Amino acid sequence: MKFRSVSDSVTSEHPRVTPPKRFSVRVAEWLLDSPRLGDSRNAKHLAGRLLKQPAREGVVAAQSRLGQLMCRECGNARDRRIGQDLLRQAARAGDRRAQRELGLLED
């Protein structure tokens, strides 16, 4: 009895179009950049939560945007310090927006 081998196209899973990390960063950026939603506290809170894990994993865009959000919107010194650390990490990785924001903070 002969068995036919199953073709690779049947057994392989289809790759996702965007990985979950990148998707959450894109949604957060959309929320923050949206003219009407970007001013909402709830949208900023949600964007911060979406950016937190990718920023921890070293996604430079997430570090930059979360750092900006924490420096501008958070009222306590601890959160601003964490935001500055995130901006420094992103700036070291070459992110222009983070470098510019750090320059504004240090002046």
C-alpha angles and dihedrals in degrees: 000000000000124000121208116227116241113244119245092242091064098046101039119087118236110251116240117252093232126016115239093251093055091044094055091048091051092049091048092049090049090052093049095043095045109107097223101030096042092072095052118103091214092053091049091049092050092046090051091052091048092050097046101081097041089048090053089050092054104259101158097208090052092048091051097048095041091048091052092047093050094046094048104035108029118092102203129076095234094060092044090052091051089048091053091050090052091049091050091052092049092045091052088053089055103260107157095201091055092047091052093047092050089050090054093048095049095048 
